[in-house]
């Protein structure tokens, strides 16, 4: 399995904080934000990693991470010329991935648990033929009050069978589906090599992006998508409020 860290985007929701640096180099706890997905992958035994970022700050990202030697891994880089969505950014890693499975982490995802158990679950379920992709879910207990900001997976009341995935559902949609369990689709994904063919299949959305939710829904249509709860705490760090949560989370575990 290889790792892909997606660290592009303008970070515009963070305003002046991202005027002079890439969002993923902002401090979270003791380290720059991008330190955490890299270290989580390495701790799980995934040491071949590609970082995808934009043109503006590629020099700063490379300046911090280098070859990966300091982090006990090998890091390669790919530049996404302009924002075109998570799926488009992942597509740039096709040659790097070759025919390996990939663990994909959005660079602004901060979480307290390890990746080892998630990697094991994916490998076991894939070997059994039950899945070809796995998404991680947070807030199944109702703790994520901000679900409308993310892709949301709706599940049957009993078990983890995914019924549907909706990208940034309206509050009305969440109320309509309140009879079902729902969880935020975090930015931690596991895919087999067919993900790149699926990215080629999907169209750009109305906002000009290739949506990762559309890719996940193709796996769901094949009945080969697994939803797995993520233990511990999780947050993104793309807004001022969530960046504060990320810092509080890391301060509590370091």
Residue pairs with C-beta under 8 A, 6 or more apart in sequence:
1 46
1 100
1 101
1 102
1 103
1 119
1 123
2 46
2 48
2 49
2 50
2 96
2 97
2 100
2 101
2 102
2 103
3 41
3 46
3 48
3 49
3 50
3 102
3 103
3 104
3 105
4 49
4 50
4 52
4 90
4 93
4 96
4 97
4 102
4 103
4 104
4 105
5 34
5 37
5 38
5 41
5 49
5 50
5 51
5 52
5 104
5 105
5 106
5 107
6 52
6 86
6 89
6 90
6 104
6 105
6 106
6 107
6 187
7 22
7 23
7 24
7 34
7 51
7 52
7 53
7 61
7 107
8 52
8 53
8 54
8 80
8 83
8 89
9 23
9 54
9 83
10 18
10 54
10 56
10 83
11 17
11 18
11 22
11 23
11 238
12 18
13 238
13 239
13 240
14 23
14 26
14 238
14 239
14 240
14 243
15 240
17 23
17 26
17 240
17 243
18 26
21 57
21 60
22 53
22 54
22 56
22 57
22 60
22 61
23 33
23 107
23 108
23 237
23 238
24 32
24 33
24 34
24 53
24 61
24 107
24 108
25 32
25 33
25 34
25 57
25 60
25 61
25 64
26 32
26 33
26 237
26 243
27 33
27 247
28 36
28 110
28 237
28 243
28 246
28 247
28 250
29 246
29 247
29 250
29 251
29 254
30 250
30 254
32 64
33 107
33 108
33 110
33 237
33 246
34 51
34 61
34 64
34 65
34 107
36 109
36 110
36 111
36 250
37 105
37 106
37 107
37 109
38 49
38 65
38 68
38 71
38 73
38 75
39 71
40 105
40 111
40 114
40 115
41 47
41 49
41 73
41 103
41 105
41 115
42 49
42 71
42 72
42 73
43 114
43 115
43 116
44 103
44 114
44 115
44 116
44 118
44 119
45 116
45 119
46 73
46 103
46 115
46 119
47 68
47 72
47 73
47 74
48 73
48 74
49 68
49 73
49 74
49 75
49 76
50 75
50 76
50 77
50 78
50 93
50 96
50 97
51 61
51 65
51 75
51 76
51 77
51 78
51 107
52 77
52 78
52 79
52 80
52 89
52 90
52 92
52 93
53 61
53 77
53 79
53 80
54 79
54 80
54 81
54 82
54 83
55 79
55 81
58 77
58 79
61 77
62 77
65 71
65 75
66 75
67 74
67 75
68 74
68 75
76 96
78 92
78 93
78 96
80 88
80 89
80 92
83 209
84 204
84 208
84 209
84 210
85 204
85 205
85 208
85 209
85 210
85 211
85 212
86 106
86 187
86 209
86 210
86 211
86 212
87 199
87 202
87 209
87 210
87 211
87 212
87 214
87 215
88 199
88 209
88 210
90 102
90 104
90 195
90 196
90 199
90 212
91 196
91 199
91 200
91 210
93 102
94 196
97 193
97 196
98 193
99 193
100 193
101 122
101 126
101 190
101 191
101 192
101 193
102 190
102 191
102 193
102 195
103 115
103 119
103 188
103 189
103 190
104 187
104 188
104 189
104 190
104 191
105 187
105 188
105 189
106 187
106 188
106 236
108 187
108 236
108 237
108 238
108 246
109 186
109 187
109 188
109 234
109 235
109 236
109 237
110 234
110 235
110 236
110 237
110 246
110 249
110 250
111 186
111 188
111 230
111 232
111 233
111 234
111 235
111 249
112 232
112 233
112 234
112 249
112 253
113 230
113 231
113 232
113 234
115 188
117 231
118 134
118 136
118 188
118 190
118 228
118 230
119 190
121 134
121 226
121 228
122 131
122 134
122 190
122 226
122 228
125 131
125 134
125 226
126 132
126 192
130 224
130 226
131 219
131 224
131 225
131 226
132 191
132 192
132 194
132 219
132 222
132 224
132 225
133 189
133 190
133 191
133 192
133 195
133 216
133 219
133 224
133 225
133 226
134 189
134 190
134 225
134 226
134 227
134 228
135 153
135 165
135 185
135 186
135 188
135 189
135 190
135 216
135 225
135 226
135 227
135 228
136 185
136 186
136 188
136 189
136 227
136 228
136 229
136 230
137 153
137 160
137 183
137 184
137 185
137 186
137 227
137 228
137 229
137 230
138 144
138 183
138 184
138 186
138 229
138 230
138 234
139 147
139 182
139 183
139 184
140 155
140 181
140 182
140 183
140 229
144 183
144 184
147 169
147 174
147 182
147 184
148 168
148 169
148 170
148 171
148 174
149 168
150 168
150 184
150 185
150 186
150 236
151 165
151 166
151 167
151 168
151 184
151 185
151 212
151 213
151 216
152 165
152 166
152 169
152 174
152 182
152 183
152 184
152 185
153 162
153 164
153 165
153 182
153 183
153 185
153 227
154 162
154 163
154 164
154 165
154 166
154 177
154 180
154 181
154 182
155 161
155 162
155 163
155 180
155 181
155 182
155 183
155 227
156 163
156 180
156 181
157 179
157 180
157 181
160 226
160 227
160 228
160 229
161 227
162 220
162 225
162 227
163 180
164 217
164 220
165 185
165 213
165 216
165 217
165 220
166 173
166 213
167 211
167 213
169 177
174 182
183 227
183 229
185 213
185 216
186 230
186 234
186 236
187 236
188 230
189 212
189 216
191 219
195 215
198 215
198 218
198 219
199 210
199 215
201 218
202 210
202 211
202 214
202 215
202 218
203 210
203 214
204 210
205 211
205 214
216 225
219 225
233 249
235 242
235 245
235 246
235 249
236 242
236 246
237 243
237 245
237 246
